[in-house]
Amino acid sequence: MDSSTSRTSLNCISLADPDIQKSVALLKQACLDSGFFYVVDHGISQEFMDEVFDQSKKFFDLPHSDKMTLLRDEKNRGYTPMLDEILDPENQVNGDYKEGYYIGVEVPVDDPQANRPFYGPNQWPSEEVLPKWREVMEQYHSEALRVAKSVSRIIALALNLDVDFFDRPEMLGEPIATLRLLHYEGQVSNPAKGVYGAGAHSDYGLITLLATDDVVGLQICKDRNAQPQVWEYVAPVKGGFIVNLGDMLERWSNCIFRSTLHRVVLDGRERYSIAYFVEPSHDCVVECLPTCKSETNPPKFPPITCSAYLSQRYKDTHADLSSYSNNKA
């Protein structure tokens, strides 16, 4: 059972605000409450954001057979078809009614780093079919990482850490940063029957930057243990990001900061969004931060490397690639 009628209000953080302590206070309050907040004045122009959405739509408008030639590989790069992902298997009947496209950190195939999970060459549509597409997406990947690092500095201060805590090489110096274009088909979700645009889930990593069109669909549940669960809509913000914390940051902070359940419930309109998932380097050990533990609040989770944690989470939620073996041609 759940109810979902109201809209939630989120704190809004301006990256252009010279009063850093104000930003820290707003972010800290948001992270203790819901783990969701808005970020504006981030330095990415509205004109360029519009171009990224336009290029995304051009890809999803391609014939299905063309998109399937770029089916995601074992590195999770490329196209994910409708129903490929099932984020809430206990409550979903089929899978997510969305298609997507993963773009990660570009690492040439002959680079030793390409042997690591989540690193390697991306899959790109041909220039003949989608000119400029790669150029736009690579620029956005770079710009979004810059914004994520700015947000991470405010998070560090909110956790009483050095401002550059997450800038270190083993953190966001060599990040696993993944851009995901998303397209939700024009369908009406029915939570009572297990039909969702995206099933209820929390994100895996450090933080997620979400840019959306103006179609409402994202819902959050601030208390996952409540019965019934209360789901609230998050309004889109023109030109800004909806930012949420991931499970890795919840582990790091010993559950002081929240990684909140969210889902997408559709009203029959098509919806486009662009998620940017930010995780630290492969070998980064995620363990309780020194500022988040005490004798009365010992660490709740054992240490784990970022790579091991992410690999398991992706495996748990995506269809086995062998199920597509006859469809890729």
Phi, psi and omega in degrees: 000141172205161174234147185207086182237324190269167171255140177271156173252134182243148173295147181241124184248125178264123179286352178265357182288122180289344180275086185296326181293328175296316179297319179298316181296317179296316181294317181299315179299317180296320184287331176284330186273299187228345184075009178237141175201165176265147171234126180233174181054047187266356175093357174265123186291151176298324179300317180288321177301318179299322179294320179297315178297321179296316179293323177300312180299322179300321178294310185292341176283349179295156176302147182305319182297325178293317180295324182292340175291345180248025180309140183307144180260188183292348176267007184058050173239133175115202193275137173242118184286170172308140176068007179296326188248136175232103189273339184224070188300335180290333186241353181261141180271327182240294184168189181282133177275062179213154170242155185213175177213121181267133173228120182252195176292125183284116178232120181303148185297334181270004177276132179306330180295339183292347178281353183273151175300146176070001174242150179149183178286145173282163169263134183232138170298153183292150178300328181295321183280313183227080179297145179074350187300310181298316182301315180295315183291323179292323178294318180295319178304315181293316181295318181294325178295321177300316179296316181300321179293324176297317179294321182296331178290323177291321177299317180302314180295324179293337178262013179061036177253169173299145185302328182263018183308313184275356179277349185297154184308319183283352178260261182261010174293322175229071190283161164263095185245123188235124175269134178227115175280138183227141177225121177259127182289159183286082183228153177267122177287154177220087182306326181296334180253009176078025181249116183227154167296314172216130182292163182297133182197165166245153182283158191277326198261221184275292174220161175234132172257123181242122171255136182230164168282197185266013179270121179291143178190328181289131175234148176235152178237108187288335180232100185291340183268355181292146175233115356284159175292141178254121181251133181237138177288145172252120182290140172298154176233116184300124176080355181247178176250142162270122184246136174226154178278149177256174184299329181296321179288328175296318177297313181303317185272006178061037178071012174290315175266150191257135166253113195257142174300137173214162182205172176240123178243121188262150181250015179105349177267147171298149180219136176241138173214164181226113180259144177231108185266126184243120178231156179287185183294162183308314189271001180299129178268119179270108179218162187307129179291146182301331181277359186243014179224158179202180178299324181272349180226071182291165179303135182268343185230146174286157176298149177208147177282151179303314183300313182296319182295312182295319182302317181292319183294319178296318182298325184289335190247349183251150177298149176294130183301333181297339180291346179258007192301333180265000187253352190282335184297000000 
